[in-house]
Amino acid sequence: MVSHGQIARLGMWGTILLATACGVSPSVSSGPGAPPPPPVTVVLEESAFDPPNATTVDGKPTLTIPIGTTVTWTNLDLIEHTATEYLNGFAKPDARFDLTLEPEASASYTFDEVGTYEVGCVPHPAMQMLVIVE
């Protein structure tokens, strides 16, 4: 029999060993085949991006998410907005996403690459945010 002290010293492998010994199939939550992270919704309201649990970087609301996260932007304003990939404060010519958001509409993009993404609204250049994908 394996003692609790031995399991603690083995860390994850001790947990897998114990689970296997008890007839339980252990699951690993990262790597290929792992479920995607939960989606995130960013609200556009009063001509501003409002991500959940936002921090601020360089004066911009910032959303930090794990790779593979789908972000949905929902426009609650009465005017059209966009969620467009920016570069240095302007719409990026080869943007990976350029989502038009009519009033009360939503659109999504899945972030599959690590990095920092500038996001802005083309008709309203002062509306900007950052998405940091880890």
N, C-alpha and C positions, 0 to 999 in steps of 0.2 A: 504494500500500500504506500502511496505517495503522501508525504506530510504536507501541511499547509506551508511550512517554511521552505520546503523544496519547491513547491509551486510558485511561491513568491519570488524565489531566486531565479526561476526559469522565466518569469514574466509571461509574455504572450504564449510561448511554447508550453509553459506549465498549464495555462488555461486550455490550450488545444489538447494537451495530454489528458487532462482531467475530463474534458468534454468527451473525448474519444473513449476513455475508459468507462464512462457512464453511458455510452451508447448514443451520444448526441453528436450530430454532425456540426462541426464548427463552421462559422461563416466569416469570411474576410470582407470588409467593406470598402476596399480600394483595389484598383487595378482593373484589368479588362473584365467585362461582364458585371461589374459593380453597378448598382442602381444609380441613376443620375441624381445630382443634388436637387433639392426642392426648388421649384421656380420662384422667382422674385418679381414683384410688381412695383414699378416706379410710377407715381402719380404725377401728372402735369396739371397744376392748378395755380391760378393767379399768375400765369405766365412764368412758372418756375418748375424745375424738376424737383420732386420730393421723394428721394429714395428712402426705403425703410432703414432705420438704424444708421443713418448717414453720419459720416464724419465730414470734415472740411479740409481740403487740400488746395492751397493757392486760392482760397476764397470760393472754391467750387464745392457743391455737395458731392460727396464721394461714396460710392457703393463698392464694398470689397466682397468678392464672391469666389467660390471654388470653380476651377475649370469644369466645363460641361453644364454650367447653370444657364437656364433659359430666363431671360429678363423680358418682361412684358411692360410696355409703356402704355398707360391709360390716360387719355386726355379728358379731364373733367371741365375744361374751359369751354366757352361758347365760340371760340375761334380755332382755326386749324393750326396745328403745330407739326413739327417733325422730330424724330429721334434719329439723328444722322451722325455718322462717324466724322469727327473733325480732326484737323491737324493744325496746330498752332492757332487755334481760334477761328478757323474757317472750314467749310465743308471740304472733306478730303476728296480729290478728284476720282480716286479709285476706291471709294468707301465700300466696306464690306456690308454695311447696312445703311439704308436711307429710307426710313419708315414714315409714311404720311399718316398723320393722325387727325382725322376729322373730329369735330366735337362728339364726345361720348364714345369714341372708338378706341380700340386697342390694337397693338401689333407687337410681335415678339422677335427676338433674336437670341440664338444660343451661342455662347462664348466658348469656343473650342480651343483657343490659344491663350497661353499665359501672356500677360502684358498689361499695360495701362492704356485705356481707351478714352479719348476725349469724345464727348457726345454733346451735340448742340442742336438748336432749332434754327433751320435755315431762314424762315421769315422773321425770326426774333433772335438775332445774334447774341444778345445779352444772356439768353437762356443757355447755360452750359452746365455740365456735370462731368465727373470722371467715373469710370468703371475700372476697378483694379481686379484682375483675374489672377488668382494664385494657383 
